[in-house]
Amino acid sequence: MLCVLLVFLVIATGCLQSPVPQPAPAPVPSSPPPVLATLPPAVVPTTGQQKNVTFSVTSSGNTLNVTCTGGTDAASLVSLTIQITNYDGTKVGPRTIPNPAIGSSYTFTYQKPPDPAWINIIGDFSDGTQQTVFLQNV
């Protein structure tokens, strides 16, 4: 009878043991909001003395023409990388031109008349240097 009374008391009052505390859930890392910014064209740091290469940029109809017009270091160019950033934020390129020739024109065709804001040209030279040789707000 005593047993029945004890069982009844345990059932009526619940278990006498304290519940085991559960660890707090790990905080969920929140990702930072995306940053919406227009950045200027990349500028490659110069190595040694600044190279001298000249360019002209012209537009006609729906094309933009970039021409290497010379300069004291133009003959040592191994390649050019051209990137155009338009006023609407779109980018054209980067386009790499191997073995550029003085007087050669490199054409970029648009769906509508071009609206370039920045033209960034990086030259790779035979001595192993890489420099921004043309960075212009058009």
C-alpha positions as a printed Julia matrix, in Angstrom:
138×3 Matrix{Float64}:
  0.0    0.0     0.0
  2.84   2.29    0.77
  4.24   1.54   -2.67
  1.0    2.5    -4.35
  0.9    5.74   -2.4
  4.49   6.57   -3.4
  3.79   5.86   -7.06
  0.68   8.0    -6.86
  2.64  10.9    -5.29
  5.4   10.69   -7.96
  2.85  10.71  -10.76
  0.82  13.52   -9.21
  3.79  15.8    -8.45
  6.0   14.91  -11.37
  9.58  13.9   -11.42
 11.77  15.35   -8.68
 14.81  15.74  -10.91
 15.63  19.14  -12.36
 15.56  19.28  -16.15
 18.96  19.4   -17.83
 19.53  22.89  -19.16
 19.76  22.97  -22.93
 22.54  25.04  -24.51
 21.43  28.24  -26.14
 21.14  27.95  -29.91
 24.17  29.26  -31.78
 23.6   32.72  -33.18
 22.95  32.77  -36.9
 25.52  35.05  -38.53
 23.83  37.75  -40.5
 25.37  38.58  -43.81
 26.13  42.24  -44.37
 23.87  44.02  -46.83
 25.23  44.16  -50.37
 27.19  47.28  -51.17
 25.99  49.02  -54.29
 28.65  51.38  -55.49
 30.18  52.4   -58.76
 33.92  52.04  -58.59
 36.39  53.79  -60.85
 38.32  51.62  -63.29
 41.12  49.54  -61.82
 44.54  51.15  -61.85
 47.5   48.81  -62.05
 50.41  50.06  -59.97
 53.36  51.25  -61.97
 56.7   49.55  -61.73
 59.76  51.66  -62.29
 59.5   54.6   -64.63
 56.14  55.39  -66.24
 55.91  54.1   -69.82
 54.99  56.5   -72.6
 52.28  55.25  -74.99
 49.68  57.47  -76.64
 46.14  56.69  -77.8
 43.26  58.38  -79.56
 39.62  57.5   -78.95
 36.94  58.32  -81.52
 33.33  57.3   -82.0
 31.38  56.95  -85.2
 27.81  55.7   -85.39
 27.56  52.7   -83.05
 31.31  52.1   -82.73
 34.08  53.32  -80.5
 37.62  53.14  -81.93
 40.74  53.02  -79.76
 43.96  53.63  -81.7
 47.52  53.3   -80.44
 49.14  56.41  -81.92
 52.71  55.87  -80.7
 54.88  57.02  -77.83
 58.47  56.21  -76.92
 57.52  52.85  -75.36
 54.84  51.72  -77.84
 57.24  49.42  -79.7
 57.83  47.35  -76.54
 54.12  46.6   -75.99
 53.35  42.89  -75.77
 49.6   43.29  -75.18
 46.89  45.79  -74.26
 43.91  45.21  -72.01
 41.07  47.65  -72.66
 38.02  48.12  -70.44
 35.31  50.69  -71.03
 32.89  51.78  -68.32
 29.75  53.45  -69.69
 27.74  56.22  -68.07
 24.9   53.77  -67.4
 27.3   51.61  -65.33
 27.69  48.79  -67.86
 31.16  47.62  -68.78
 32.63  46.58  -72.08
 35.6   44.25  -71.75
 38.11  43.74  -70.5
 39.38  42.91  -73.98
 42.99  41.81  -74.4
 44.79  42.63  -77.63
 47.99  40.65  -78.2
 50.86  42.26  -80.12
 49.26  45.69  -80.63
 50.6   47.68  -83.55
 51.14  51.44  -83.7
 48.43  52.93  -85.91
 46.07  49.97  -85.5
 42.53  50.77  -84.45
 40.58  48.48  -82.13
 36.81  48.72  -82.57
 34.12  48.24  -79.94
 30.61  47.92  -81.39
 27.56  49.08  -79.41
 23.84  48.41  -79.92
 23.28  52.17  -79.87
 25.62  55.17  -79.99
 28.42  54.64  -77.45
 28.3   56.41  -74.1
 31.74  55.75  -72.57
 32.5   57.44  -69.27
 35.94  55.89  -68.6
 38.44  54.1   -70.77
 41.16  52.17  -68.95
 44.04  50.7   -70.98
 46.69  48.53  -69.34
 49.85  47.72  -71.24
 52.08  44.68  -70.81
 55.65  45.37  -71.92
 58.51  43.18  -73.13
 60.53  44.0   -69.98
 57.86  42.31  -67.84
 56.24  45.49  -66.53
 52.52  46.13  -66.56
 51.16  49.66  -66.3
 48.03  51.68  -66.85
 49.01  53.62  -69.95
 45.68  55.36  -70.57
 42.96  56.21  -68.08
 40.64  58.88  -69.27
 37.2   60.19  -68.53
 35.7   60.57  -72.0
